[in-house]
Amino acid sequence: MAGRPRKSIAQKAADGDTRKLGALRHQEAIDAAFVARRGRPPLPHSLQEIELDRKASAKQMAAELRRERARVHYGYLVDQLEADGLLCPADNGILEGMAWTYASQMECYEAGEFGKALELNKRYAQDTNLVGLNESARARIPKPTNPQMTAMDLGLADGLPDEDQPSIQ
């Protein structure tokens, strides 16, 4: 490609129209651009609890145990990402897959199938790159230049001497 690289729609919106002509020319593209919203995704259907009757087979019981492990791990992942401010409902499929991989990996460890468990561990490690759960992935995520304090941070800072008191920006 010859010449300068093209600017993204977000960059064009941030720069504004320098020529003062066609101020709304890129508005459609800006409105249509996908922006991942932050928030807690709903629990995936595959992880929702199933009521087993007393006649449930051993296979059904094992499947429900795997589902329970996956559900607990899914909750752990969601809590961690939410605390770091990285949680997005669009990541739900990746998180669901990670939870099932973890549950299968634990099952392999218990059965003594260490080779299969190691393969699952590698797959799990690759998935952590996708959602920012490992240190190298978090290093690539831009840090806010002006972090906002949460109510909990302010409450904890309340007992500090006056010169150490943080201010709300």
C-alpha positions in Angstrom: 0.0 0.0 0.0 1.4 3.4 -1.0 1.2 6.4 1.2 0.2 6.9 4.8 -1.9 4.3 6.6 -5.6 5.1 6.9 -7.0 6.6 10.1 -9.5 4.6 12.0 -13.1 6.0 12.4 -12.4 6.5 16.1 -9.3 8.6 15.3 -11.3 10.6 12.7 -14.0 11.3 15.3 -11.4 12.3 17.9 -9.6 14.6 15.5 -12.7 16.2 14.2 -13.1 17.9 10.8 -10.1 20.1 10.3 -11.5 21.6 7.1 -14.8 22.6 8.7 -16.5 20.9 5.8 -18.8 17.8 6.0 -18.8 17.8 9.8 -21.2 14.8 9.9 -19.6 12.9 7.0 -18.3 10.1 9.2 -21.1 10.1 11.7 -22.8 6.9 10.2 -19.5 5.0 10.4 -18.9 6.2 13.9 -22.4 5.2 15.1 -22.0 1.8 13.4 -18.6 1.1 14.9 -18.6 -1.7 17.5 -17.6 -0.6 20.9 -17.5 -3.3 23.6 -19.5 -2.3 26.6 -18.3 -3.2 30.0 -20.4 -5.3 32.4 -21.2 -8.7 33.8 -22.4 -11.2 31.2 -25.3 -13.6 32.0 -24.5 -17.2 33.1 -24.3 -19.3 29.9 -27.0 -21.8 29.4 -24.6 -24.7 29.4 -23.5 -23.9 32.9 -26.9 -23.5 34.5 -27.8 -26.1 37.1 -29.8 -29.1 36.2 -32.1 -30.9 38.6 -31.3 -34.6 38.7 -33.8 -37.1 40.1 -32.9 -39.9 42.4 -32.6 -42.3 39.5 -29.8 -40.4 37.8 -27.1 -42.6 36.4 -23.4 -42.3 37.4 -22.7 -40.7 34.0 -25.3 -38.0 34.6 -23.9 -37.4 38.1 -20.4 -37.1 36.7 -21.6 -34.6 34.1 -23.3 -32.5 36.7 -20.1 -32.5 38.9 -18.2 -31.3 35.8 -20.8 -28.6 35.2 -20.6 -27.5 38.9 -16.8 -27.2 38.7 -17.1 -25.2 35.4 -19.8 -23.0 37.0 -17.6 -22.2 40.0 -14.6 -21.5 37.9 -16.7 -19.3 35.6 -17.8 -17.3 38.6 -14.2 -16.9 39.7 -13.1 -15.7 36.2 -15.9 -13.2 36.0 -15.2 -11.8 39.5 -11.5 -11.4 38.6 -12.1 -9.7 35.3 -14.8 -7.5 36.8 -12.4 -6.4 39.6 -9.7 -5.5 37.0 -12.2 -3.6 34.9 -11.7 -5.9 31.9 -15.0 -7.7 31.9 -17.1 -7.5 28.8 -20.3 -9.4 27.8 -18.7 -10.2 24.4 -16.1 -12.3 26.3 -18.8 -14.7 27.5 -18.0 -17.5 25.0 -14.3 -17.4 25.8 -15.0 -17.5 29.5 -17.5 -20.4 29.1 -14.9 -22.4 27.1 -12.2 -21.6 29.8 -14.5 -22.9 32.5 -15.3 -26.1 30.7 -11.6 -26.6 29.9 -10.7 -26.1 33.6 -13.4 -28.6 34.7 -12.2 -31.2 32.1 -8.6 -30.6 33.2 -9.4 -31.3 36.9 -11.2 -34.4 35.9 -8.1 -35.6 33.9 -5.9 -35.0 36.9 -8.2 -37.0 39.2 -8.3 -39.9 36.7 -4.5 -39.9 36.4 -4.5 -38.8 32.7 -1.7 -36.3 33.0 -0.9 -36.1 29.3 -4.4 -35.1 28.4 -4.5 -32.7 31.4 -1.3 -31.0 30.1 -2.8 -30.5 26.7 -5.9 -28.9 28.3 -3.6 -26.8 30.5 -1.9 -25.4 27.3 -5.3 -24.6 25.8 -6.4 -22.9 28.9 -3.1 -20.8 28.9 -3.8 -19.7 25.3 -7.3 -18.6 26.3 -6.0 -16.5 29.1 -4.2 -14.4 26.5 -7.6 -13.6 24.9 -9.2 -12.1 28.0 -6.2 -10.5 29.7 -5.8 -12.9 32.6 -2.0 -13.3 32.4 0.6 -10.7 33.1 1.9 -10.3 29.5 -1.7 -9.8 28.1 -2.4 -7.2 30.8 0.8 -5.3 29.9 -0.7 -4.7 26.4 -3.9 -3.2 27.8 -3.6 0.6 28.0 -3.8 1.9 31.6 -6.0 4.9 32.4 -4.0 8.1 32.8 -6.4 9.5 35.3 -7.8 6.6 37.4 -11.0 7.2 39.3 -11.3 6.1 42.9 -14.1 3.8 43.8 -16.3 4.3 46.8 -14.4 1.5 48.6 -11.0 3.1 47.9 -12.3 6.4 49.3 -13.6 4.6 52.4 -10.3 3.0 52.9 -8.4 6.2 52.4 -10.6 8.0 55.0 -8.3 7.2 57.9 -5.2 8.6 56.3 -3.6 11.9 57.5 -4.6 15.0 55.6 -1.5 15.3 53.4 -2.0 11.7 52.2 -5.7 12.1 51.4 -6.4 11.4 47.7 -8.6 13.7 45.8 -11.5 12.7 43.5 -10.7 13.7 39.9 
